[in-house]
Amino acid sequence: LKNVQKIVDERDRMAALLKEISGVTAWPSFGNFILCQFAPGRAKQVFQQLASRGIFVRDFSTQRLEDCFRVAVGTPAETDAFIAALREVV
């Protein structure tokens, strides 16, 4: 249960940081990931630019989620690296 609480706390921290970034919609989550939505056509560009920086997220190419990707909750250091890279890209 201690690990579960760490994941929940880090997920909530990541969601709060994502809300501060203009152009990113972070959907509420009860899992160990957050779904991020971008303007039409923008998610693929952000995905590729993050990957070029060594930040890997899950790309969605389905019709309903084509402007989204999913980021897993990790350690605080991983969250900080993801948020820093996302701020540069967006």
C-alpha positions in Angstrom: 0.0 0.0 0.0 2.9 2.3 0.5 3.9 1.9 -3.1 0.4 2.6 -4.2 0.3 5.8 -2.2 3.6 6.9 -3.8 2.2 6.3 -7.2 -1.0 8.2 -6.4 0.9 11.1 -5.0 3.3 11.3 -8.0 0.4 11.0 -10.4 -1.4 14.0 -8.7 1.9 16.0 -8.7 2.3 15.3 -12.4 -1.3 16.2 -13.2 -0.8 19.5 -11.3 2.4 20.3 -13.3 0.7 19.5 -16.6 -2.1 21.9 -15.8 0.4 24.7 -15.8 1.5 24.0 -19.4 -0.6 25.8 -22.0 -1.6 23.6 -24.9 -1.8 20.4 -22.8 -5.0 18.9 -21.5 -4.3 16.3 -18.8 -7.4 14.1 -18.3 -8.2 12.9 -14.8 -6.9 9.4 -14.0 -7.3 6.7 -11.4 -4.5 4.6 -12.9 -0.7 4.8 -13.1 -0.8 7.0 -16.2 -2.1 10.3 -17.4 -3.7 10.9 -20.8 -2.5 14.1 -22.4 -4.4 15.8 -25.2 -3.1 18.4 -27.6 -4.4 20.5 -30.5 -5.2 18.6 -33.7 -2.1 17.2 -35.3 0.2 18.4 -32.5 0.5 15.1 -30.4 2.6 13.4 -33.0 5.1 16.3 -33.2 5.3 16.4 -29.4 5.7 12.7 -29.2 8.6 12.7 -31.7 10.3 15.6 -30.0 10.1 14.0 -26.6 11.5 10.7 -28.0 14.4 12.6 -29.5 15.2 13.8 -26.0 15.0 10.3 -24.6 11.5 10.7 -23.1 9.2 7.9 -24.2 5.4 8.0 -23.9 2.7 5.8 -25.4 1.4 7.2 -28.7 -2.3 6.6 -29.6 -3.2 6.5 -33.3 -6.9 5.6 -32.9 -9.5 7.9 -34.3 -10.9 8.8 -30.9 -7.4 9.5 -29.3 -5.4 10.6 -32.3 -4.4 13.9 -30.6 -3.3 12.2 -27.4 -0.6 10.3 -25.8 -0.3 8.5 -22.4 2.5 9.0 -20.0 3.2 6.6 -17.2 3.7 7.7 -13.6 7.3 7.1 -12.6 9.7 8.5 -10.0 9.8 12.2 -9.1 13.0 12.5 -11.1 11.3 11.0 -14.1 8.4 13.3 -13.7 10.7 16.3 -13.5 12.6 15.3 -16.7 9.3 14.7 -18.6 7.8 18.0 -17.5 11.0 19.9 -18.4 11.2 18.3 -21.8 7.5 18.9 -22.4 7.9 22.6 -21.5 10.7 22.9 -24.1 8.7 21.2 -26.8 5.3 22.8 -26.2 
